[in-house]
Amino acid sequence: MRTNALLKIVNPLLFLALLLQAITGLGMMLFEWEAVHELHEVGGIVFVLLAATHLLLNRRWFRAAYRRRA
């Protein structure tokens, strides 16, 4: 699969994972439900994995943007 096609899958999932983290983070402040804490923890792991995948798929841009100019 091409990089752009993979990014079209990873980017929306990354956004949804971010929303999940924000919502469950607020839920943790408002409620003391164990399910919210568990969902936040699992969502955090998913978020980190998706973010790493996103960075890996964008490595060319990342290198070009942050390469030192002589």
PDB file of N, H, CA, C and O in Angstrom:
ATOM      1  N   MET A   1       0.845  -1.172   0.000  1.00  0.00           N
ATOM      2  CA  MET A   1       0.000   0.000   0.000  1.00  0.00           C
ATOM      3  C   MET A   1       0.887   1.230   0.000  1.00  0.00           C
ATOM      4  O   MET A   1       1.939   1.242   0.640  1.00  0.00           O
ATOM      5  N   ARG A   2       0.477   2.247  -0.701  1.00  0.00           N
ATOM      6  H   ARG A   2      -0.378   2.238  -1.221  1.00  0.00           H
ATOM      7  CA  ARG A   2       1.285   3.464  -0.778  1.00  0.00           C
ATOM      8  C   ARG A   2       1.168   4.286   0.506  1.00  0.00           C
ATOM      9  O   ARG A   2       0.216   4.152   1.276  1.00  0.00           O
ATOM     10  N   THR A   3       2.156   5.123   0.702  1.00  0.00           N
ATOM     11  H   THR A   3       2.929   5.232   0.078  1.00  0.00           H
ATOM     12  CA  THR A   3       2.212   5.933   1.928  1.00  0.00           C
ATOM     13  C   THR A   3       0.990   6.824   2.073  1.00  0.00           C
ATOM     14  O   THR A   3       0.411   6.898   3.158  1.00  0.00           O
ATOM     15  N   ASN A   4       0.582   7.505   1.005  1.00  0.00           N
ATOM     16  H   ASN A   4       1.052   7.446   0.124  1.00  0.00           H
ATOM     17  CA  ASN A   4      -0.570   8.404   1.096  1.00  0.00           C
ATOM     18  C   ASN A   4      -1.848   7.653   1.436  1.00  0.00           C
ATOM     19  O   ASN A   4      -2.686   8.152   2.186  1.00  0.00           O
ATOM     20  N   ALA A   5      -1.995   6.459   0.889  1.00  0.00           N
ATOM     21  H   ALA A   5      -1.314   6.053   0.280  1.00  0.00           H
ATOM     22  CA  ALA A   5      -3.175   5.658   1.204  1.00  0.00           C
ATOM     23  C   ALA A   5      -3.176   5.261   2.677  1.00  0.00           C
ATOM     24  O   ALA A   5      -4.221   5.289   3.327  1.00  0.00           O
ATOM     25  N   LEU A   6      -2.017   4.894   3.202  1.00  0.00           N
ATOM     26  H   LEU A   6      -1.168   4.872   2.673  1.00  0.00           H
ATOM     27  CA  LEU A   6      -1.922   4.554   4.626  1.00  0.00           C
ATOM     28  C   LEU A   6      -2.192   5.762   5.512  1.00  0.00           C
ATOM     29  O   LEU A   6      -2.837   5.643   6.554  1.00  0.00           O
ATOM     30  N   LEU A   7      -1.697   6.929   5.096  1.00  0.00           N
ATOM     31  H   LEU A   7      -1.173   7.026   4.250  1.00  0.00           H
ATOM     32  CA  LEU A   7      -1.940   8.144   5.877  1.00  0.00           C
ATOM     33  C   LEU A   7      -3.423   8.511   5.905  1.00  0.00           C
ATOM     34  O   LEU A   7      -3.901   9.075   6.890  1.00  0.00           O
ATOM     35  N   LYS A   8      -4.148   8.199   4.842  1.00  0.00           N
ATOM     36  H   LYS A   8      -3.759   7.741   4.042  1.00  0.00           H
ATOM     37  CA  LYS A   8      -5.590   8.469   4.815  1.00  0.00           C
ATOM     38  C   LYS A   8      -6.336   7.595   5.809  1.00  0.00           C
ATOM     39  O   LYS A   8      -7.458   7.915   6.201  1.00  0.00           O
ATOM     40  N   ILE A   9      -5.728   6.507   6.213  1.00  0.00           N
ATOM     41  H   ILE A   9      -4.816   6.246   5.894  1.00  0.00           H
ATOM     42  CA  ILE A   9      -6.315   5.643   7.244  1.00  0.00           C
ATOM     43  C   ILE A   9      -5.822   6.057   8.629  1.00  0.00           C
ATOM     44  O   ILE A   9      -6.609   6.176   9.568  1.00  0.00           O
ATOM     45  N   VAL A  10      -4.515   6.274   8.744  1.00  0.00           N
ATOM     46  H   VAL A  10      -3.875   6.178   7.981  1.00  0.00           H
ATOM     47  CA  VAL A  10      -3.902   6.552  10.052  1.00  0.00           C
ATOM     48  C   VAL A  10      -4.326   7.919  10.597  1.00  0.00           C
ATOM     49  O   VAL A  10      -4.614   8.040  11.788  1.00  0.00           O
ATOM     50  N   ASN A  11      -4.368   8.939   9.752  1.00  0.00           N
ATOM     51  H   ASN A  11      -4.134   8.840   8.784  1.00  0.00           H
ATOM     52  CA  ASN A  11      -4.663  10.289  10.244  1.00  0.00           C
ATOM     53  C   ASN A  11      -6.036  10.411  10.895  1.00  0.00           C
ATOM     54  O   ASN A  11      -6.119  10.965  11.992  1.00  0.00           O
ATOM     55  N   PRO A  12      -7.130   9.921  10.276  1.00  0.00           N
ATOM     56  CA  PRO A  12      -8.423   9.997  10.981  1.00  0.00           C
ATOM     57  C   PRO A  12      -8.453   9.166  12.265  1.00  0.00           C
ATOM     58  O   PRO A  12      -9.068   9.568  13.252  1.00  0.00           O
ATOM     59  N   LEU A  13      -7.789   8.010  12.251  1.00  0.00           N
ATOM     60  H   LEU A  13      -7.288   7.683  11.449  1.00  0.00           H
ATOM     61  CA  LEU A  13      -7.730   7.205  13.466  1.00  0.00           C
ATOM     62  C   LEU A  13      -6.960   7.924  14.569  1.00  0.00           C
ATOM     63  O   LEU A  13      -7.320   7.843  15.743  1.00  0.00           O
ATOM     64  N   LEU A  14      -5.904   8.622  14.184  1.00  0.00           N
ATOM     65  H   LEU A  14      -5.612   8.687  13.230  1.00  0.00           H
ATOM     66  CA  LEU A  14      -5.121   9.400  15.149  1.00  0.00           C
ATOM     67  C   LEU A  14      -5.975  10.518  15.745  1.00  0.00           C
ATOM     68  O   LEU A  14      -5.910  10.778  16.947  1.00  0.00           O
ATOM     69  N   PHE A  15      -6.766  11.170  14.916  1.00  0.00           N
ATOM     70  H   PHE A  15      -6.819  10.959  13.940  1.00  0.00           H
ATOM     71  CA  PHE A  15      -7.663  12.229  15.400  1.00  0.00           C
ATOM     72  C   PHE A  15      -8.706  11.658  16.362  1.00  0.00           C
ATOM     73  O   PHE A  15      -8.978  12.249  17.407  1.00  0.00           O
ATOM     74  N   LEU A  16      -9.287  10.516  16.011  1.00  0.00           N
ATOM     75  H   LEU A  16      -9.066  10.036  15.162  1.00  0.00           H
ATOM     76  CA  LEU A  16     -10.275   9.891  16.895  1.00  0.00           C
ATOM     77  C   LEU A  16      -9.643   9.468  18.218  1.00  0.00           C
ATOM     78  O   LEU A  16     -10.268   9.585  19.272  1.00  0.00           O
ATOM     79  N   ALA A  17      -8.419   8.983  18.164  1.00  0.00           N
ATOM     80  H   ALA A  17      -7.912   8.888  17.307  1.00  0.00           H
ATOM     81  CA  ALA A  17      -7.717   8.607  19.397  1.00  0.00           C
ATOM     82  C   ALA A  17      -7.456   9.836  20.258  1.00  0.00           C
ATOM     83  O   ALA A  17      -7.544   9.762  21.484  1.00  0.00           O
ATOM     84  N   LEU A  18      -7.136  10.965  19.629  1.00  0.00           N
ATOM     85  H   LEU A  18      -7.065  11.025  18.633  1.00  0.00           H
ATOM     86  CA  LEU A  18      -6.939  12.214  20.369  1.00  0.00           C
ATOM     87  C   LEU A  18      -8.238  12.647  21.050  1.00  0.00           C
ATOM     88  O   LEU A  18      -8.236  13.050  22.214  1.00  0.00           O
ATOM     89  N   LEU A  19      -9.346  12.560  20.311  1.00  0.00           N
ATOM     90  H   LEU A  19      -9.348  12.234  19.366  1.00  0.00           H
ATOM     91  CA  LEU A  19     -10.648  12.907  20.902  1.00  0.00           C
ATOM     92  C   LEU A  19     -10.984  11.986  22.075  1.00  0.00           C
ATOM     93  O   LEU A  19     -11.484  12.438  23.105  1.00  0.00           O
ATOM     94  N   LEU A  20     -10.706  10.699  21.910  1.00  0.00           N
ATOM     95  H   LEU A  20     -10.300  10.332  21.073  1.00  0.00           H
ATOM     96  CA  LEU A  20     -10.955   9.749  22.983  1.00  0.00           C
ATOM     97  C   LEU A  20     -10.160  10.111  24.228  1.00  0.00           C
ATOM     98  O   LEU A  20     -10.679  10.050  25.343  1.00  0.00           O
ATOM     99  N   GLN A  21      -8.903  10.487  24.039  1.00  0.00           N
ATOM    100  H   GLN A  21      -8.481  10.536  23.133  1.00  0.00           H
ATOM    101  CA  GLN A  21      -8.066  10.862  25.175  1.00  0.00           C
ATOM    102  C   GLN A  21      -8.605  12.116  25.866  1.00  0.00           C
ATOM    103  O   GLN A  21      -8.627  12.195  27.094  1.00  0.00           O
ATOM    104  N   ALA A  22      -9.035  13.087  25.075  1.00  0.00           N
ATOM    105  H   ALA A  22      -9.017  13.023  24.077  1.00  0.00           H
ATOM    106  CA  ALA A  22      -9.572  14.321  25.655  1.00  0.00           C
ATOM    107  C   ALA A  22     -10.866  14.048  26.420  1.00  0.00           C
ATOM    108  O   ALA A  22     -11.049  14.542  27.533  1.00  0.00           O
ATOM    109  N   ILE A  23     -11.752  13.269  25.831  1.00  0.00           N
ATOM    110  H   ILE A  23     -11.603  12.867  24.928  1.00  0.00           H
ATOM    111  CA  ILE A  23     -13.042  12.989  26.469  1.00  0.00           C
ATOM    112  C   ILE A  23     -12.859  12.151  27.727  1.00  0.00           C
ATOM    113  O   ILE A  23     -13.457  12.444  28.762  1.00  0.00           O
ATOM    114  N   THR A  24     -12.038  11.115  27.643  1.00  0.00           N
ATOM    115  H   THR A  24     -11.552  10.877  26.802  1.00  0.00           H
ATOM    116  CA  THR A  24     -11.832  10.287  28.831  1.00  0.00           C
ATOM    117  C   THR A  24     -11.021  11.027  29.894  1.00  0.00           C
ATOM    118  O   THR A  24     -11.186  10.771  31.087  1.00  0.00           O
ATOM    119  N   GLY A  25     -10.147  11.941  29.469  1.00  0.00           N
ATOM    120  H   GLY A  25     -10.013  12.148  28.500  1.00  0.00           H
ATOM    121  CA  GLY A  25      -9.420  12.759  30.443  1.00  0.00           C
ATOM    122  C   GLY A  25     -10.372  13.642  31.237  1.00  0.00           C
ATOM    123  O   GLY A  25     -10.245  13.772  32.454  1.00  0.00           O
ATOM    124  N   LEU A  26     -11.320  14.244  30.540  1.00  0.00           N
ATOM    125  H   LEU A  26     -11.422  14.138  29.551  1.00  0.00           H
ATOM    126  CA  LEU A  26     -12.346  15.028  31.244  1.00  0.00           C
ATOM    127  C   LEU A  26     -13.220  14.134  32.104  1.00  0.00           C
ATOM    128  O   LEU A  26     -13.597  14.496  33.218  1.00  0.00           O
ATOM    129  N   GLY A  27     -13.536  12.956  31.570  1.00  0.00           N
ATOM    130  H   GLY A  27     -13.230  12.662  30.664  1.00  0.00           H
ATOM    131  CA  GLY A  27     -14.346  12.002  32.330  1.00  0.00           C
ATOM    132  C   GLY A  27     -13.669  11.563  33.609  1.00  0.00           C
ATOM    133  O   GLY A  27     -14.333  11.325  34.618  1.00  0.00           O
ATOM    134  N   MET A  28     -12.352  11.455  33.576  1.00  0.00           N
ATOM    135  H   MET A  28     -11.813  11.649  32.756  1.00  0.00           H
ATOM    136  CA  MET A  28     -11.617  11.068  34.778  1.00  0.00           C
ATOM    137  C   MET A  28     -11.709  12.148  35.852  1.00  0.00           C
ATOM    138  O   MET A  28     -11.711  11.846  37.045  1.00  0.00           O
ATOM    139  N   MET A  29     -11.783  13.410  35.423  1.00  0.00           N
ATOM    140  H   MET A  29     -11.781  13.655  34.453  1.00  0.00           H
ATOM    141  CA  MET A  29     -11.899  14.506  36.391  1.00  0.00           C
ATOM    142  C   MET A  29     -13.309  14.569  36.986  1.00  0.00           C
ATOM    143  O   MET A  29     -13.483  14.944  38.145  1.00  0.00           O
ATOM    144  N   LEU A  30     -14.309  14.200  36.187  1.00  0.00           N
ATOM    145  H   LEU A  30     -14.168  13.895  35.245  1.00  0.00           H
ATOM    146  CA  LEU A  30     -15.693  14.333  36.633  1.00  0.00           C
ATOM    147  C   LEU A  30     -16.240  13.091  37.329  1.00  0.00           C
ATOM    148  O   LEU A  30     -17.064  13.194  38.237  1.00  0.00           O
ATOM    149  N   PHE A  31     -15.783  11.927  36.902  1.00  0.00           N
ATOM    150  H   PHE A  31     -15.113  11.843  36.164  1.00  0.00           H
ATOM    151  CA  PHE A  31     -16.329  10.679  37.412  1.00  0.00           C
ATOM    152  C   PHE A  31     -15.204   9.790  37.933  1.00  0.00           C
ATOM    153  O   PHE A  31     -14.061   9.884  37.484  1.00  0.00           O
ATOM    154  N   GLU A  32     -15.535   8.955  38.857  1.00  0.00           N
ATOM    155  H   GLU A  32     -16.463   8.878  39.222  1.00  0.00           H
ATOM    156  CA  GLU A  32     -14.563   8.007  39.405  1.00  0.00           C
ATOM    157  C   GLU A  32     -14.863   6.595  38.914  1.00  0.00           C
ATOM    158  O   GLU A  32     -14.721   5.632  39.668  1.00  0.00           O
ATOM    159  N   TRP A  33     -15.273   6.467  37.671  1.00  0.00           N
ATOM    160  H   TRP A  33     -15.389   7.249  37.058  1.00  0.00           H
ATOM    161  CA  TRP A  33     -15.602   5.160  37.109  1.00  0.00           C
ATOM    162  C   TRP A  33     -14.331   4.468  36.651  1.00  0.00           C
ATOM    163  O   TRP A  33     -13.482   5.068  35.992  1.00  0.00           O
ATOM    164  N   GLU A  34     -14.214   3.210  37.006  1.00  0.00           N
ATOM    165  H   GLU A  34     -14.904   2.723  37.541  1.00  0.00           H
ATOM    166  CA  GLU A  34     -13.037   2.423  36.618  1.00  0.00           C
ATOM    167  C   GLU A  34     -12.954   2.271  35.106  1.00  0.00           C
ATOM    168  O   GLU A  34     -11.861   2.242  34.539  1.00  0.00           O
ATOM    169  N   ALA A  35     -14.109   2.175  34.454  1.00  0.00           N
ATOM    170  H   ALA A  35     -14.996   2.199  34.914  1.00  0.00           H
ATOM    171  CA  ALA A  35     -14.142   1.996  32.996  1.00  0.00           C
ATOM    172  C   ALA A  35     -13.518   3.188  32.273  1.00  0.00           C
ATOM    173  O   ALA A  35     -12.848   3.010  31.255  1.00  0.00           O
ATOM    174  N   VAL A  36     -13.727   4.380  32.778  1.00  0.00           N
ATOM    175  H   VAL A  36     -14.271   4.524  33.604  1.00  0.00           H
ATOM    176  CA  VAL A  36     -13.157   5.580  32.159  1.00  0.00           C
ATOM    177  C   VAL A  36     -11.639   5.553  32.284  1.00  0.00           C
ATOM    178  O   VAL A  36     -10.930   5.900  31.339  1.00  0.00           O
ATOM    179  N   HIS A  37     -11.147   5.149  33.422  1.00  0.00           N
ATOM    180  H   HIS A  37     -11.723   4.866  34.190  1.00  0.00           H
ATOM    181  CA  HIS A  37      -9.703   5.063  33.646  1.00  0.00           C
ATOM    182  C   HIS A  37      -9.069   4.011  32.733  1.00  0.00           C
ATOM    183  O   HIS A  37      -8.005   4.234  32.157  1.00  0.00           O
ATOM    184  N   GLU A  38      -9.736   2.869  32.611  1.00  0.00           N
ATOM    185  H   GLU A  38     -10.600   2.688  33.080  1.00  0.00           H
ATOM    186  CA  GLU A  38      -9.216   1.799  31.742  1.00  0.00           C
ATOM    187  C   GLU A  38      -9.232   2.241  30.281  1.00  0.00           C
ATOM    188  O   GLU A  38      -8.266   2.016  29.552  1.00  0.00           O
ATOM    189  N   LEU A  39     -10.320   2.865  29.855  1.00  0.00           N
ATOM    190  H   LEU A  39     -11.105   3.047  30.447  1.00  0.00           H
ATOM    191  CA  LEU A  39     -10.428   3.333  28.476  1.00  0.00           C
ATOM    192  C   LEU A  39      -9.370   4.386  28.177  1.00  0.00           C
ATOM    193  O   LEU A  39      -8.809   4.408  27.082  1.00  0.00           O
ATOM    194  N   HIS A  40      -9.094   5.254  29.136  1.00  0.00           N
ATOM    195  H   HIS A  40      -9.550   5.237  30.026  1.00  0.00           H
ATOM    196  CA  HIS A  40      -8.071   6.279  28.951  1.00  0.00           C
ATOM    197  C   HIS A  40      -6.682   5.648  28.817  1.00  0.00           C
ATOM    198  O   HIS A  40      -5.872   6.083  27.999  1.00  0.00           O
ATOM    199  N   GLU A  41      -6.421   4.633  29.616  1.00  0.00           N
ATOM    200  H   GLU A  41      -7.079   4.279  30.281  1.00  0.00           H
ATOM    201  CA  GLU A  41      -5.125   3.969  29.572  1.00  0.00           C
ATOM    202  C   GLU A  41      -4.920   3.240  28.236  1.00  0.00           C
ATOM    203  O   GLU A  41      -3.877   3.384  27.598  1.00  0.00           O
ATOM    204  N   VAL A  42      -5.907   2.473  27.829  1.00  0.00           N
ATOM    205  H   VAL A  42      -6.754   2.356  28.347  1.00  0.00           H
ATOM    206  CA  VAL A  42      -5.812   1.754  26.552  1.00  0.00           C
ATOM    207  C   VAL A  42      -5.772   2.740  25.386  1.00  0.00           C
ATOM    208  O   VAL A  42      -5.020   2.546  24.432  1.00  0.00           O
ATOM    209  N   GLY A  43      -6.577   3.788  25.464  1.00  0.00           N
ATOM    210  H   GLY A  43      -7.188   3.945  26.240  1.00  0.00           H
ATOM    211  CA  GLY A  43      -6.580   4.813  24.426  1.00  0.00           C
ATOM    212  C   GLY A  43      -5.229   5.509  24.304  1.00  0.00           C
ATOM    213  O   GLY A  43      -4.824   5.889  23.206  1.00  0.00           O
ATOM    214  N   GLY A  44      -4.543   5.675  25.406  1.00  0.00           N
ATOM    215  H   GLY A  44      -4.873   5.366  26.298  1.00  0.00           H
ATOM    216  CA  GLY A  44      -3.219   6.288  25.382  1.00  0.00           C
ATOM    217  C   GLY A  44      -2.209   5.426  24.644  1.00  0.00           C
ATOM    218  O   GLY A  44      -1.375   5.933  23.893  1.00  0.00           O
ATOM    219  N   ILE A  45      -2.290   4.133  24.863  1.00  0.00           N
ATOM    220  H   ILE A  45      -2.967   3.721  25.473  1.00  0.00           H
ATOM    221  CA  ILE A  45      -1.387   3.216  24.156  1.00  0.00           C
ATOM    222  C   ILE A  45      -1.669   3.246  22.662  1.00  0.00           C
ATOM    223  O   ILE A  45      -0.747   3.295  21.848  1.00  0.00           O
ATOM    224  N   VAL A  46      -2.953   3.216  22.305  1.00  0.00           N
ATOM    225  H   VAL A  46      -3.702   3.176  22.966  1.00  0.00           H
ATOM    226  CA  VAL A  46      -3.344   3.282  20.886  1.00  0.00           C
ATOM    227  C   VAL A  46      -2.883   4.598  20.275  1.00  0.00           C
ATOM    228  O   VAL A  46      -2.385   4.622  19.149  1.00  0.00           O
ATOM    229  N   PHE A  47      -3.046   5.690  21.013  1.00  0.00           N
ATOM    230  H   PHE A  47      -3.450   5.670  21.927  1.00  0.00           H
ATOM    231  CA  PHE A  47      -2.644   7.008  20.518  1.00  0.00           C
ATOM    232  C   PHE A  47      -1.139   7.056  20.237  1.00  0.00           C
ATOM    233  O   PHE A  47      -0.718   7.565  19.198  1.00  0.00           O
ATOM    234  N   VAL A  48      -0.344   6.536  21.145  1.00  0.00           N
ATOM    235  H   VAL A  48      -0.686   6.123  21.989  1.00  0.00           H
ATOM    236  CA  VAL A  48       1.110   6.538  20.964  1.00  0.00           C
ATOM    237  C   VAL A  48       1.501   5.689  19.759  1.00  0.00           C
ATOM    238  O   VAL A  48       2.365   6.092  18.980  1.00  0.00           O
ATOM    239  N   LEU A  49       0.889   4.535  19.594  1.00  0.00           N
ATOM    240  H   LEU A  49       0.187   4.208  20.227  1.00  0.00           H
ATOM    241  CA  LEU A  49       1.190   3.681  18.445  1.00  0.00           C
ATOM    242  C   LEU A  49       0.804   4.353  17.129  1.00  0.00           C
ATOM    243  O   LEU A  49       1.553   4.291  16.154  1.00  0.00           O
ATOM    244  N   LEU A  50      -0.358   4.989  17.103  1.00  0.00           N
ATOM    245  H   LEU A  50      -0.967   5.039  17.895  1.00  0.00           H
ATOM    246  CA  LEU A  50      -0.778   5.695  15.888  1.00  0.00           C
ATOM    247  C   LEU A  50       0.124   6.900  15.605  1.00  0.00           C
ATOM    248  O   LEU A  50       0.443   7.176  14.448  1.00  0.00           O
ATOM    249  N   ALA A  51       0.531   7.612  16.647  1.00  0.00           N
ATOM    250  H   ALA A  51       0.271   7.388  17.586  1.00  0.00           H
ATOM    251  CA  ALA A  51       1.423   8.759  16.453  1.00  0.00           C
ATOM    252  C   ALA A  51       2.778   8.302  15.916  1.00  0.00           C
ATOM    253  O   ALA A  51       3.349   8.956  15.043  1.00  0.00           O
ATOM    254  N   ALA A  52       3.294   7.193  16.427  1.00  0.00           N
ATOM    255  H   ALA A  52       2.831   6.662  17.136  1.00  0.00           H
ATOM    256  CA  ALA A  52       4.563   6.657  15.932  1.00  0.00           C
ATOM    257  C   ALA A  52       4.426   6.226  14.474  1.00  0.00           C
ATOM    258  O   ALA A  52       5.327   6.462  13.670  1.00  0.00           O
ATOM    259  N   THR A  53       3.316   5.602  14.134  1.00  0.00           N
ATOM    260  H   THR A  53       2.583   5.410  14.787  1.00  0.00           H
ATOM    261  CA  THR A  53       3.066   5.203  12.747  1.00  0.00           C
ATOM    262  C   THR A  53       2.971   6.423  11.852  1.00  0.00           C
ATOM    263  O   THR A  53       3.505   6.425  10.743  1.00  0.00           O
ATOM    264  N   HIS A  54       2.300   7.456  12.321  1.00  0.00           N
ATOM    265  H   HIS A  54       1.866   7.455  13.222  1.00  0.00           H
ATOM    266  CA  HIS A  54       2.176   8.704  11.565  1.00  0.00           C
ATOM    267  C   HIS A  54       3.553   9.311  11.289  1.00  0.00           C
ATOM    268  O   HIS A  54       3.840   9.725  10.166  1.00  0.00           O
ATOM    269  N   LEU A  55       4.394   9.360  12.310  1.00  0.00           N
ATOM    270  H   LEU A  55       4.161   9.024  13.223  1.00  0.00           H
ATOM    271  CA  LEU A  55       5.741   9.908  12.133  1.00  0.00           C
ATOM    272  C   LEU A  55       6.580   9.046  11.203  1.00  0.00           C
ATOM    273  O   LEU A  55       7.348   9.568  10.395  1.00  0.00           O
ATOM    274  N   LEU A  56       6.438   7.747  11.310  1.00  0.00           N
ATOM    275  H   LEU A  56       5.814   7.324  11.967  1.00  0.00           H
ATOM    276  CA  LEU A  56       7.166   6.838  10.435  1.00  0.00           C
ATOM    277  C   LEU A  56       6.756   7.034   8.975  1.00  0.00           C
ATOM    278  O   LEU A  56       7.606   7.049   8.085  1.00  0.00           O
ATOM    279  N   LEU A  57       5.457   7.182   8.733  1.00  0.00           N
ATOM    280  H   LEU A  57       4.766   7.169   9.456  1.00  0.00           H
ATOM    281  CA  LEU A  57       4.970   7.379   7.367  1.00  0.00           C
ATOM    282  C   LEU A  57       5.363   8.751   6.807  1.00  0.00           C
ATOM    283  O   LEU A  57       5.443   8.928   5.591  1.00  0.00           O
ATOM    284  N   ASN A  58       5.603   9.701   7.680  1.00  0.00           N
ATOM    285  H   ASN A  58       5.538   9.557   8.668  1.00  0.00           H
ATOM    286  CA  ASN A  58       5.985  11.048   7.250  1.00  0.00           C
ATOM    287  C   ASN A  58       7.470  11.315   7.439  1.00  0.00           C
ATOM    288  O   ASN A  58       7.877  12.472   7.536  1.00  0.00           O
ATOM    289  N   ARG A  59       8.283  10.276   7.494  1.00  0.00           N
ATOM    290  H   ARG A  59       7.952   9.335   7.416  1.00  0.00           H
ATOM    291  CA  ARG A  59       9.710  10.455   7.790  1.00  0.00           C
ATOM    292  C   ARG A  59      10.434  11.294   6.742  1.00  0.00           C
ATOM    293  O   ARG A  59      11.346  12.044   7.089  1.00  0.00           O
ATOM    294  N   ARG A  60      10.057  11.190   5.487  1.00  0.00           N
ATOM    295  H   ARG A  60       9.315  10.581   5.205  1.00  0.00           H
ATOM    296  CA  ARG A  60      10.714  12.010   4.460  1.00  0.00           C
ATOM    297  C   ARG A  60      10.478  13.491   4.708  1.00  0.00           C
ATOM    298  O   ARG A  60      11.409  14.294   4.645  1.00  0.00           O
ATOM    299  N   TRP A  61       9.231  13.849   4.991  1.00  0.00           N
ATOM    300  H   TRP A  61       8.475  13.196   5.042  1.00  0.00           H
ATOM    301  CA  TRP A  61       8.923  15.248   5.267  1.00  0.00           C
ATOM    302  C   TRP A  61       9.646  15.691   6.534  1.00  0.00           C
ATOM    303  O   TRP A  61      10.193  16.793   6.587  1.00  0.00           O
ATOM    304  N   PHE A  62       9.648  14.842   7.543  1.00  0.00           N
ATOM    305  H   PHE A  62       9.203  13.947   7.499  1.00  0.00           H
ATOM    306  CA  PHE A  62      10.279  15.178   8.809  1.00  0.00           C
ATOM    307  C   PHE A  62      11.767  15.455   8.622  1.00  0.00           C
ATOM    308  O   PHE A  62      12.296  16.429   9.158  1.00  0.00           O
ATOM    309  N   ARG A  63      12.435  14.597   7.863  1.00  0.00           N
ATOM    310  H   ARG A  63      12.005  13.806   7.428  1.00  0.00           H
ATOM    311  CA  ARG A  63      13.868  14.790   7.614  1.00  0.00           C
ATOM    312  C   ARG A  63      14.116  16.066   6.822  1.00  0.00           C
ATOM    313  O   ARG A  63      15.039  16.818   7.135  1.00  0.00           O
ATOM    314  N   ALA A  64      13.311  16.317   5.808  1.00  0.00           N
ATOM    315  H   ALA A  64      12.562  15.706   5.553  1.00  0.00           H
ATOM    316  CA  ALA A  64      13.493  17.511   4.975  1.00  0.00           C
ATOM    317  C   ALA A  64      13.239  18.786   5.771  1.00  0.00           C
ATOM    318  O   ALA A  64      13.942  19.781   5.592  1.00  0.00           O
ATOM    319  N   ALA A  65      12.249  18.760   6.638  1.00  0.00           N
ATOM    320  H   ALA A  65      11.678  17.951   6.783  1.00  0.00           H
ATOM    321  CA  ALA A  65      11.892  19.951   7.407  1.00  0.00           C
ATOM    322  C   ALA A  65      12.902  20.268   8.502  1.00  0.00           C
ATOM    323  O   ALA A  65      13.103  21.436   8.835  1.00  0.00           O
ATOM    324  N   TYR A  66      13.538  19.248   9.064  1.00  0.00           N
ATOM    325  H   TYR A  66      13.374  18.299   8.794  1.00  0.00           H
ATOM    326  CA  TYR A  66      14.419  19.476  10.209  1.00  0.00           C
ATOM    327  C   TYR A  66      15.888  19.196   9.929  1.00  0.00           C
ATOM    328  O   TYR A  66      16.704  19.182  10.850  1.00  0.00           O
ATOM    329  N   ARG A  67      16.224  18.976   8.686  1.00  0.00           N
ATOM    330  H   ARG A  67      15.561  18.986   7.937  1.00  0.00           H
ATOM    331  CA  ARG A  67      17.631  18.780   8.334  1.00  0.00           C
ATOM    332  C   ARG A  67      18.356  20.111   8.458  1.00  0.00           C
ATOM    333  O   ARG A  67      17.839  21.158   8.069  1.00  0.00           O
ATOM    334  N   ARG A  68      19.546  20.050   8.999  1.00  0.00           N
ATOM    335  H   ARG A  68      19.966  19.199   9.315  1.00  0.00           H
ATOM    336  CA  ARG A  68      20.337  21.269   9.146  1.00  0.00           C
ATOM    337  C   ARG A  68      20.846  21.751   7.795  1.00  0.00           C
ATOM    338  O   ARG A  68      21.310  20.966   6.968  1.00  0.00           O
ATOM    339  N   ARG A  69      20.749  23.026   7.600  1.00  0.00           N
ATOM    340  H   ARG A  69      20.372  23.663   8.272  1.00  0.00           H
ATOM    341  CA  ARG A  69      21.274  23.638   6.372  1.00  0.00           C
ATOM    342  C   ARG A  69      22.706  24.080   6.648  1.00  0.00           C
ATOM    343  O   ARG A  69      22.987  24.671   7.690  1.00  0.00           O
ATOM    344  N   ALA A  70      23.591  23.800   5.732  1.00  0.00           N
ATOM    345  H   ALA A  70      23.362  23.320   4.886  1.00  0.00           H
ATOM    346  CA  ALA A  70      24.987  24.178   5.918  1.00  0.00           C
ATOM    347  C   ALA A  70      25.232  25.614   5.483  1.00  0.00           C
ATOM    348  O   ALA A  70      26.359  26.102   5.571  1.00  0.00           O
TER     349      ALA A  70
END
